[in-house]
Amino acid sequence: MTTMFPYQSIKRLFNGLCLLGAAMLGLKVSAAPYLSPTALVASPDGKTLYVAAHTAGQLLVFDTARKEVVRRVSLPAAPTGLAISRDGTELYVTCAAPAGTLAVIGTASGKITQTIPVGYYPMSPVLNPDGATVYISHRFQNEVAAYALKTRRLLFKVSTPREPFAMDITPDGRWLYVANHLPDGRADAEVVAAKVSIIDTAARQVAGEVTLPNGSGLLCGLRVSPNGRWVAVTHSLARYHLPTTQLERGWMNTSAITLLDTSTRQAINTVLVDSVDSGAANPYAVAWSQDSATLYVTHAGTHELSVIDAAGLLKKLAAMPTSLTNGQTIDYTAASRVAADVPNDLSFLVGLRTRVKLNSYGPRSLALVGRMVYTGNYFSDNLSVVDTTAPVWRAESLPLGPEQPMDILRQGEFYFNDATICFQGWQTCASCHSFDARVDGLNWDLLNDGIGNPKNSKSLLLSHRTPPAMSMGVRDTAETAVRAGIRHILFTVQPESVPIAMDEWLKTLRPMPSPFLENGKLSKAAERGRKLFLNSQVGCAQCHPPGLYTDLKHYDVGTQGPLDRNAEFDTPTLIELWRTGPYLHDGSARTIQEVLTTKNRQDRHGKTSHLTPQQLEDLTAFILSL
C-alpha cells in the first residue's frame, strides 16, 4: 500500500486533530483559496505549462525553467479542460456552468480575447489537427459539440451514452474517441459497463461504440497515441457481482486501462494497473510518449504515477492466444493463458511498469515535456515532475502558490477520494460514488442488509438531511453510514477526525441545476407535469412532498425483486434525479418513464395507469427538472 513520509503523516494527523476540535466546538472553518489543478497542457516549445485551477476559477501560467507561476488569468467559471493551438498562440479553456463557456486566451497577452457560449458543463476541448474545429463534450447534456474556430459558431452536435468526460482525436482528424464516464443502462443486467463512443467527424455521427468489460465505469482519461494506432482509456473495473466480503486481490474494485486498435476500432484488451497486494485506485489521467512507446497513468486515489512500457505491453498482448488448442503446452505458472484472462490478471504488468510515488495528493492531470512528466495534484495545489531520464525516478514538488492548510471541508473531500485510508489502497469512497459523491450506476451486494440482495449505489447529495441511509434504511443516519463504510468497505479503522471531515464536506454538496430546465425555469411540459405531480389523484407528492421531495418513510410500492428479502424501501429524495439513474433500489428501471409505467403496473407507486402518453411525458419532464 502507498505510504507517506513520517512528516506528512504527522502533519495530517495534527491538522486532523485541529479540525476535529473545531468541529466539536461548532466553529465554522472559513473557505481557503484553494487552486485544485484539474487540467494541464504544455506549450509547443515546452517552456510553459498552462494549469486549469478548478476551485480558484483561474488559468495559471507556469514557467518550467523558473519553476514558478508567472501569470494568473481569471476565468468566467471553473475550468475543466485545456487545448492549445499548434502554433501556441491561442489557448482554449472550457469553463463549467449550466451555461458553459469556451474562453479563448491569447498566450502572449494572457488576456481573454473571446468567450463562446457552449453547453452544460463543457469538458475536454479537442482541436482538430487542421486547426479549423474544436470539439467539446457537454457532460450533462450527454453530447459532443463541434465549433468552427474561424466563425466561433456551432457546427453540429452528436449524442453519446452518458456523461462524455474525456476525448481525443486521431492525427488525421477523422475519428474522435469519447470516454463516457458512467454506464447508461439498467444495473441489474448481465453486463453493466461504460462505453467509448467513436465519432466520424466527416460524417458528423457516431460510427461505433466499444463496450468495456463488465463492471467498467468511472472513465476519466483517454488519449490517442501520437502514431495514431492506439487509444488508451483509464477506468475502474468493479467486481460488483461478488459480495463485498473482502478487498484482497481486487475482490471489490480494480483499476484498469483498456487499449483500442484504431484500425479496427475495437478493444485490444483490458489490463489491470494494480499489483497483487497493492491497489492503484482511481486511475485518472493518461498520456503517451511522443514515440508511442511509453504510457503514463496517474492514480488519483493512491497518489502515484505509473510508467508503462507500452511497446512491450502491446507485444505481450499480441502474443496471447484467444484459446488453447489441443496438444498445446500449458504454462501453469502464468496467470493469463488466453487473452480473456488478462482483465483478471494482477501480475500482467510485472516487468513492464514502474510505480512512482508523487508525495502529493490527487494527481488528476498529466502533461509531458520531452522526458519530463508533470502531474497536476488536485488536493496539494502543486505540480509534481518526474525526470524519466534519471537513473532513479523521484517526484519533485513544484508549488503553484503559497501552501494552504486544508480546512475541514477540504479534508473531507480529500478523504473521500483518498485510497491510503483503505486497506492496501484498492478503492476510495469515490470508487462507488465518483469523485463528486454521486453514483457509479452499479448494484453492490453490501453486507449491511444480508448477502445475495444487491442494491444500486445511491447519490450522497442531501444524505445527511434525509435519514435513514441506504435503500433499506439499515443505517439510521448518514453519519452512521460514513463510519460503517470506512470500517466495512474500506476495511480500516480511522480516527474520528476522518469521518467528521467527510460529514462536513458531504453536507456542503448542493444540487446542480437540471439540464431539462429552460433558462433556469420549468419548461411548459414540466409545468404541466408539476400539476400532475401535486394532483392527489396521481399521488406523487404524498410520499415526495415539495422541499426535499421525500417524507423520510418506508413503503411497499410493489418494486420487490426476486433477490429482495423485504418489500419496503426508503423513500428517496427526487432532487437531482436527472443524473442518478438507473432507478429504483435495484437499478432495474433505466428511465423515469419505466418507473411510472412498466415498474408500476398495479398503481402502487403512484396512480399513473390512467395517464395519457403526453401526461406521462409531462410528469417525467417535471421529475427530471428537480
N, C-alpha and C positions, 0 to 999 in steps of 0.2 A: 504494500500500500504506500502511496505517496506520503512522505513525511516532511515536516517543516524543520527549519533550523530552530534550535532552542530559543534564540532571541525572538523569533516570530511567534513561537508558541506562548512564551511568557507575555509578550506584548498583547496578543489576542486575549489571553486569559485576564490580564489587567483591564483591558478595555471592556471585556465582558462583565467583570465584577462591577466596574463603574456604572455600566449601563443597567445592570440588574438592580443596583442600588437606586438609580434614578427612577426606574420603572416602579419599584416597590414604594418609593416615596411619592409617586404620582407626578413626578416632574416631567414637563414637556421638554423634549430634546429638539432644538431647532435644526431645520434642514441645512446641511452644509452644501457648499457649491461644488458638488462632485462633477466629474467630467464624463466618465463612462465611455471610453473609446470603443466604438462598435464597428467601425469600418476603416480600412487603410488602403491607400493607393500611392504608388511611387511615381515621381516624375520620370519622363523618359531617360533623363541623364542620371537618375538615381541620387541626385543631390538633395532632393526634398521628398519628405513623406507628408501626405495630407491625411489628417486624422479626423474622423467624424466623432465628435464628443456628444453623445446622445443626450445625457442628462443636462449638460450645460447648454445645449442648443447652439453649439459653435463648431466651426471648422478650425482646426489647429494646423498651422504650417510649421513643420519640424525640419530643421536643418540637420542632415545626417552627419556632416563633418563636425559641426559645433555641438551636436548632441543636445539641442535645446529648441524650444518653441520660439519662433521668431515673429509670428503674427497670429492673431486670433480674429476670426470673422464671425459676427453674429448672424444667425440664420433665422428664417421665418418660423421654423418649428424644429423638433428634434430630428437630427439627421439619422438616416438608416442605411445609406449606401452612397458610394462614390464611383465615378468614372472620369477618366481624363482623356482628352483628345490626343491623337497620335503625335502632334507637334508640341504637346504640353502647354498650350496657351489657354485652354479652357477646361474648367473643372465642372462636372455636373453632380449635383448633390440632391438626393431625394430627401424631402422633409415630411415627416409623418404627421398627418392630421386627417380628420374626416374629409376636409377639402385640402388634399395634399398639394404640394408644390414641388417643382424641379427648379432649384436655384442654379443659375449659370454664373460662374465666377471667373473673372479674368485673373490668371495666375500672376501676371506681372503687377497688377494694381492691388490684388487682393480684395476687390470690390465685386459685389453682386451686380452684374450687368443686366440681368433679366430674371424674372420669375415666371414660370409657366404653370398654369393650373393643370393638375393631373388628378388621379383618382384617390380613393380612400386608402390611406396608409401605404404610400408608394415605397417600394424597396428595390434593391438590386439593379441599378441602372446599368445597361449594357450597350455599348456603342457598336454599331455595325462597322466592320473594318473599312467600308467605303466612306465612312465619315458622314453619311447622309442621314442616318436614322439612329435614334436612341430608343431602346426597349425598356419598359418599366413594368414591374409587377404591381398590381393593385391588390395587395394582400387580402383585404377583407371584402373585396368585390369578386374574388376568385377569377381574376382575369389578368392578361398581359396586354399592354397597350404599346403601340408604336407611334412615335412622334417624329416629324420631319425637323431636322435641326436648322435648316435654312429658313423655313417659314414658322417654325415652332408650333405647328399645327398637328392635331391628331390624325393619323393615317388610318389605323384600324385597331380593333380590339379582338382578342381571342380568349374564349373561356377555358379555364383549367379546372381540375377536380376540386382542390381545396387549399386555400392559403398558399399561393405561389410565393416562395420565400427566397430562393437563390436561383440565379440564371447565369448562363454563359453561352457564347456563340462560337461556331466553328470558324476557322480562319478565312474560309471562302464566303462567309456571311450568309450561308444558305440555311443552316439549321440552328435553331435556338433551343437549348435544353433548359428545362424548367423543373426545379425540385419543389414539389408540393409538400408542405410541412406536415400535414396530417392525412390519415386515411379518410375516405369520403363515403364509405358505405356503412352497413349495419355492423355492429360489434359482435353479433352472435353468428356471423357467417363462418364458413370453414377457413377462409383466408381473409385476413384483415391486414391491409398494408397500404402504405402511401405509394404514390406513383411519380415517375418522371415523365413529364409531357415533352414531346418533341414537335416544335412548331416549324413549319415550312414557311420561311419569311417571304419567299417569292409568291407562293400560293395564298399566303395570309391565312393559314388554317393549321389546326393540329394534324400532323401527319401520322402520329403514333403515340402510344403510351407504353412505358415499361413499368409493370407492377413489380415492386421489390419483394423479397422473400417475406413470408408470413410473419407478422409482428413488426415489420419495419415501419418506423414513424419518426417524428421529430427531425425531419430532414432540414439541415441548417446550411450546408455548404455544397457547392457544385462548381467544378472547373473543367473546361476542355483543355486537353494537353496542347502545347504550342504547335506540335506537328499535326494536330487535328485528328489524330487517330483514336483517341480515347477520351472518356469522360469519367471523372471520379466524383462520387456524391457521398457525403457523410450522413450517418443516421444511427438511431438506436435500433437494436434488434431485440424486441421484447419476447420473452418466453411466457407469454400471458396465458397459455393453455395449461400451465403447470400450477399447482397450488403453491402459495408463497411460503414454503416451509423453511427455506434456506437461501443463501446467496452464493455459496461456494460454486466455483466453476461456471459463473454466469447463469445460475439457475433461474433468476428472475429477469435480469436485463444484461444484454451485452451491447458492445459498441462496434460499429462496422463502417467499412467503406464498400460501396458497390462500384465496380468498373463496368463501363459500357463500351461497346465497339461501335464507332461512328459509321463504319462501312455497312454494318448490318442493322444498326440502330437497335441492338439487343444487348442484354446483360451478358458480360463475360462470366462473372461470378461475384460473390459477396465474401469479403474477408474480414474476420474479426480483428480489431486492433487492441483488444485486451490481452493480457498474459494469463497463464494458467492460474496463478494465485494473486493476480493484481489487476483489478478492473481499470478501465480507461474511460471513465464515464463522460457522457455528453460531448461526443466529437462534434466539432463546430466548423471552423474554417479549414479550407483545403487549398493547396496550390501545387503547381508543377514547376520543376526547374525548367530553364529555357531549353535544355536539350531533351526534355520529356523523359529523362531517365530517373528522376527522383520525385517522390511525393512527400509533401509536408502536411501534417494534420494537427490541429490544436485540439486539446481535450479541456473543455471549459470547466468540467467538474473536478478533474484531478490536477488541473493547472500544469499541464505538460505540453510538450511538442513531440510528435512522432516524426522521425525522418525515415522514410521507407525507400528501399531500393526498388523502384517501380519496374525497371527493366528486368531485374531478377524475378520479381513477383509475377510479371506477365509471362515470363518464360516458364516459371513453375506451374502457373495456371494452365498454360497451353499444353503442358505435358500430362495433365490429369485426364485419364480416360473417363468417358461417360458411363462405362460399365465394364465389368470384369468378364473376360472371355474364358471359355473352357480351357483348362490347361495353363492359364496364365499364372505366373508365380505371384503369390500374395505376400506383400510386405506387412507382416503382422506388427511391426514396430511403428508403422505410420498411422497417425490418427485419421488422415484422409487417404482413402484408397481410390475413390472416384470423385468426380467433380462435385457431386451432390453432398459430399461430406464436408466440403470446405467451410460453409457458413456456420458449422458447429465446431470447428477446429481452433482451439485457443492457442495452438502451437504453430500454426501455419506460417506466421511471420518470423519465427525463430531464425536468426541469421540474416534476416532481411530488413530488420527495423531496429532503430535505436530510440529509446525514450529519454527526453531531456527535461529535467525539472526546471521550471521557469522561476521559481521562488517569488512569483507574483500570482495574482488571483483573477481567474475568469478570462482566459485568452479566447476572445471571440472573433478576432480578425487577424489577418495574416498578409504580409507583403514581402516580396523578395527583391533585393538589390544585389545582383550578382550572386555570390555565395553567402551573402549576409541575409539571415532570416529574421524578420521583425514580426512581433506579435503585439496586438493591442489588448491590454489587460483591463477588462471592464471594471473590476472591483478595486484594483490597485491604482487606477488612474495613471498608468505609466505604460511604457513600451518595454519589451524585452528584445534583445538582439543576440543571436547566436551566430558566431563565425564558423561555418561548416568547413573551412579550410584549416582550422586549428587542429592540432593533434588530439586535444581533448575538448569536447563540446560543453561549454558552460554558458549560461544565460547572464547577460549584463542588463541591469535595470536602468532605464532612462526615464527620469521624471518628466512629466508634461506640465507640471506646475507645483506649487507648494503642497507638501503632503498634508492631507486632511484626514484626521482620525475618523473612523466610521462611527456615526451616531447609531442609535438603537434601530432605526428603520433600515439603514444601510446594512447593518449587521444581520438583520432579519432576512433581507433579500439575499445577502451573501450566503448565509447558512442554508437557505432554501436551495441554492444552486451549488452547494459545496459537497463533493464526494469524500472529502477527507474526514467527515463525521460519519461516514458509512463504513461498515466492515469491508475491508480490502478495496474500497473505492469503486464498487461495482455500479452504484447509482446515486442519485440525489432525489430530493422531492420533485425536482423538475423533470425527472425521468418519466414520471407518470402524469405530471401536470404542466409540462412545458415550463419555460423559464419565467412566464408571466402568471403562473398559478391557475391556469385554466384546465384544459383536458388533453388527453392523448388519443381519444377515440377508441380505446380498447376496454375490454372486460377483464377484470382481475379477480382471481379467487383468493381474496384475503381471508385470513382465518378468524377474523373478529366475529363472524356470524356462522361459523362452521366451515366445513370443507365440501367442495363439489358444487357450490352455487355462486358462480362468478357474477360480479356486478360491474356496471360501467363506471369509469372514472368520472367523478363529479368536479365541476369547477369550484374553486375555493373562494370565488368572489362572494362577498356577503356571508360567508360561512359562520363568522363569529356573531352575526346578527340573526341567524336563522337556525337556532338549535332545534332538535338534536342533529348530530353529524352522521354521515353515512346513510345509504338508502334505507337500511333497516332501523336507523336511529340507535345503533348499538353504542354510540358514544354520546353522552349527554350534552357535551359542548364541543366546539371546535378546539378549544384549549386541550381538552382531554384527548381528542383525536391527534393533535400535533404530537403530544408526548407519546402516545401509543405508536404513532408512525415511526418515531425515532427508534423506539425500542424493538418493535416487531417487524418493521420494513427495512430500516437502515441497519438493524441488528447491532446497535451500540447503546451505551448509556452516556448521556451528555450532561454537563452542568446545567442547572435551571436557567442560566442566562441565555442558553441557546434557544429553547422553545419560547421563552418570553420575548426574545427579539423577533422570532418568526411570527408570533401572535401579533405583535405591534405592527409589523410590516403588512401582514395579511389584512389587518383592519383598515389599512390605508388604501387598499385597492378600490378603484372606482369603475363603474360600468363605462364602457365605451359606447358612443352613440351608434345606433344601428345603421347599417348601410341601406336599410329599407326606408329610412326617413327621407323626406324631400325638403331640402333646405332646412333641415333640423326639425321638421314638423311631420305629423302623420299625413300620409297620403290620403286621398279621398277613399280609396279602398280600405285603408286601415281605420279611418274614421267610422266607416260603416261597420267594420269588424269590432271596433270598440263598443258600439251599441249592442252588438250581439253578445259580446263577452260579458257585459253588465246585465244582460237580459236574464231574468230569473227563469225563463223557460229554457234557456240554454244551460245556465248554472255554473259557468266557469268561475265567476267571481265569488261563489260561495266558499270555495276552498283556496282560491287565489285572489283575495281582495286587493284592490289597488294599494300601493305603498310598497311593501316588499313582495307582493303578489304570492304570498303563502300565509296560511293560517297556523303553520307550525305543528300540524297534526298529522296523524297516520290514518290511511283509509285503504280499504279493499276496493279498487276500481276495476277489477277484472283483468289485471295485467299479470297475474301469477303465471310463471312459466314452468316447464317440466322439471327444472332443476331447483326451483324455489321451495323452501320448507314452509314459508309463511306467505300469506296473501296480502297483508297490509304493508304499505310502504310510505315513507316520509313524503310529505307534500313539498316539492322543491320550489324555490323562487323561479319566476319566469323571466326575471331581468337578465338581459344579455343572452337569452336563449338562442338567438340567431347564430352564435358562434360555438355552441356547446354540444352539437349533435355528435353521434346519434342519440336518440331519445328513449325514455323510459329507463327503469332501473337496470335493465339488461341490454340496453342499446339495440333493442330489436326493431325499433322504428327509425328508418333512415331520415324521414322528414316529419314535419309537424302535421302535414296532411294525413300521413299514415296514422299518427296518434289520434287524430279526430275521426278517422274512418275505419280502416281495416283493423286497428287495435282497439276499437270502441264499438263493436257491433251490437252490444247489449245496452248501450247508453248508460253505462255505469261510471264513465269518466267524462261526465257532462252529457247533456242531451243534444246530440248532433245528427242523429239519423234523419231528422225531418228537414235539415237544412239543404238548400239547393247547392249545386256546384259553385255558383257565384258567391253564395253566402259563406261556404267553406273557404273559398279563396280570400274573401274579405276577413274572416276570422283569423286565418293564417297570417295575413298581412299585418294585422294588429299585433298578434303574439310575437312575430318576428321583428316588430318595431320597438319592443320594450328594451 
